[in-house]
Amino acid sequence: MTSRSKAGYIGANLVIHGRLSGRGEITVDGRFEGDVAVEGTVKVGTTGVVLAAVEAEVVEVAGHLKGRVTSTDEVMVRDGGTIDGDVHAPRVSIDDGGVLHGGIQMDFDLPDALSEGDF
């Protein structure tokens, strides 16, 4: 089992409250309320609703996520997806039709010439 393998699925008819943690890919098509900390990917499907602070390598939202999002790799808001909350990630993409209500913090290193003010 690799870190990118499917670790869990919350189906459209499920409502779960609590803390979700682990390694792998988690897909939410139902409703999850609480906290999420995953070494891997969190996907919120088109019918998914997540009311939680989310920490993961990759976060992909096609449904609705309300809460702070922290990613070590990338956050993607797909067409029809909504994030209500601040996002902290090195890469953030928002497709046409995607919505982000919140701030974006991106940490990255500038090339030496730019960081020294030589532009």
C-alpha positions in Angstrom: 0.0 0.0 0.0 1.6 3.3 -1.1 0.9 6.7 0.5 -1.3 7.5 -2.6 -3.5 4.5 -2.3 -7.2 4.7 -1.4 -7.5 4.8 2.4 -11.1 5.7 2.9 -14.5 6.7 1.4 -17.4 8.5 3.0 -20.4 7.8 0.9 -23.2 10.2 -0.1 -25.6 8.9 2.6 -23.1 9.1 5.5 -22.7 11.8 8.1 -19.6 11.5 10.3 -18.5 13.6 13.2 -15.0 13.4 14.7 -11.3 13.4 13.8 -10.1 11.7 10.6 -6.4 10.9 10.4 -4.2 8.4 8.5 -2.2 7.9 5.3 -3.5 7.6 1.8 -6.4 9.1 -0.2 -9.7 10.0 1.5 -12.8 10.8 -0.6 -15.8 12.5 0.9 -19.1 12.3 -1.0 -21.2 12.5 2.2 -20.8 14.9 5.1 -17.9 15.1 7.6 -17.7 17.4 10.6 -14.6 17.7 12.8 -10.9 17.7 11.9 -8.9 16.0 9.1 -5.2 15.3 9.2 -4.0 13.0 6.3 -0.6 12.2 4.9 -1.9 12.0 1.4 -4.9 13.4 -0.5 -8.3 14.6 0.6 -10.9 14.8 -2.1 -14.3 16.4 -1.5 -16.7 15.1 -4.2 -19.5 17.0 -5.9 -22.0 15.9 -3.2 -19.4 16.2 -0.4 -19.6 18.6 2.5 -16.7 19.0 4.9 -17.0 21.3 7.9 -13.5 20.9 9.3 -10.0 22.1 9.5 -8.1 20.1 6.9 -4.4 19.2 6.8 -3.1 17.1 3.9 -0.5 16.9 1.1 -3.2 17.6 -1.6 -6.7 18.9 -1.1 -9.1 18.7 -4.1 -12.6 20.2 -3.7 -15.5 19.7 -6.1 -18.2 20.0 -3.4 -18.1 22.3 -0.3 -15.4 22.7 2.3 -15.8 25.1 5.2 -12.7 25.5 7.4 -9.0 26.3 7.3 -7.0 24.3 4.7 -3.3 23.5 5.1 -1.5 21.7 2.3 2.1 20.7 1.9 1.7 20.4 -1.9 -1.4 21.7 -3.6 -5.0 22.9 -3.1 -7.4 22.6 -6.1 -10.9 24.1 -6.2 -12.7 22.4 -9.1 -15.7 23.7 -11.2 -18.6 23.8 -8.8 -16.4 23.5 -5.7 -16.3 26.0 -2.8 -13.9 26.6 0.0 -15.1 28.9 2.8 -11.9 29.5 4.8 -8.3 30.4 4.6 -5.9 28.3 2.5 -2.1 27.8 3.2 -0.3 25.9 0.5 2.6 26.3 -1.9 0.3 25.9 -4.9 -3.4 26.9 -5.3 -5.5 26.5 -8.4 -9.1 27.6 -8.9 -10.9 26.3 -11.9 -13.5 28.4 -13.8 -16.7 28.0 -11.7 -14.7 27.3 -8.5 -15.1 29.6 -5.5 -12.7 30.5 -2.6 -14.0 32.8 0.2 -10.9 33.4 2.3 -7.3 34.3 2.2 -4.5 32.5 0.5 -1.0 32.2 2.0 1.7 30.7 -0.3 5.2 30.1 1.0 7.9 29.9 -1.7 11.5 30.9 -2.3 12.2 33.7 -4.8 15.3 33.5 -7.1 18.3 35.2 -5.6 18.1 38.2 -8.0 14.5 38.9 -7.0 15.0 38.4 -3.3 17.8 41.0 -3.3 15.7 43.6 -5.0 17.6 43.6 -8.3 14.6 43.7 -10.6 
